[in-house]
């Protein structure tokens, strides 16, 4: 049986969810949301994630140039763990967890 509590509390899911939240709220990147939502197979998920990271990185670089501050990015360790989670829980569960983290309100300011 899947331990969804473990999946939703995983740091990699939280960090990628935060990046997706920033991308959606600051840049209206609904394309990434839709691509991740409809990914059903591992290769689709990987391609969707790569597209998201490419867009996110471009915006993060622009932010760093304009603001002179370092933008948040998920780490390589987060990416590795995310792929482990896809193997363990499947694409749909991991996608749902990422999207849930992206769309939930965090703290009082978001």
N, C-alpha and C positions, 0 to 999 in steps of 0.2 A: 504494500500500500504506500502511496506517495505521502511524504511528510511535507505538506505545503507550507506549514509554519517555517520549517527550515529553509525552504526555497525563498519565501518572501523576506526572511530576515538576513539572507546572504548579502554580505557587503558588496559583492560584484553586482548583484541585481539592484541594490540601492544606488550604487554609483552610476550605473548605466541609466537607471530610471531618472536620476537627478539630471544627467546630461540631456536626456530626452525631454524632461520637463523644461529645462532652460531653452532648448531648441524650439519647443512648441510655444512657450509663453513669450519668449523674446523675439523669435524670428518666424513665428507661424509656420513651422516646419511640419505641416500635417502630412506631407508625402512620406516622411519617415514613419510616422504613426501608422498610416495605412499599410505601408509595405510590411512592417513588422506584424501588424494584426493579421494580415492574410498569408503570411509565410506558413506553409504546412510541412515542408520537408527541410531537412538540415541545410541543403545547398541554398534553398530560397532564403532561409534565415540568415545564413552567412552573407549572401549577396545583399540582403536588406540591411544588415548590420554594417557592412562595408560602405554602402551608399550613405547611410546615416553618419558614420564616422567621417567620411570624406566631406560631407556638408558641414558637419559640426566643427571639424578641424579648420576649415576655411573661415568660418565665422569666429572661432576662437582666436585665430591669428589676426583677424581684423580688429577684434576687441583689444588684443594685446598691443597692437600698433597705435590704436586710437586712445586707449586709456592708460597705457604704460604699466599695466598690471598683468599678472599671469592669470589666464583663464583656467577654470576647472576642466580637467579631462580625466576620464577613467584611465586606470593604469593597465599595463600589459598583464599584470597579475589578475586584474579584474576580467580582462578579456579571456585569459586562460581558464579562469574559474567559470566564467559564463559558458564556455564550450563544454566543460565538465558537466555543468548543470543540464545542458541540452542533452548530453548523452544519458544522464541519470533520469531526468524528468520528461524529456521530449520538448519539441519545438513549441507546441501550443501552450504548455504550462509556463515555460520561461518567457515567451512573448507576452502572455497575459500578466505575469508578474512585473515585467519591465513597464508595460503600459499602465498598470495599476499604480506603480510608484511614480510614474510621470504625471499622472492626473490627480493624485491625491494632494490635498492642501497640507503643507508642512509649515508648522509654526504660525505666527500671526501675520507675517508680512507677505506671504505669497498668495 
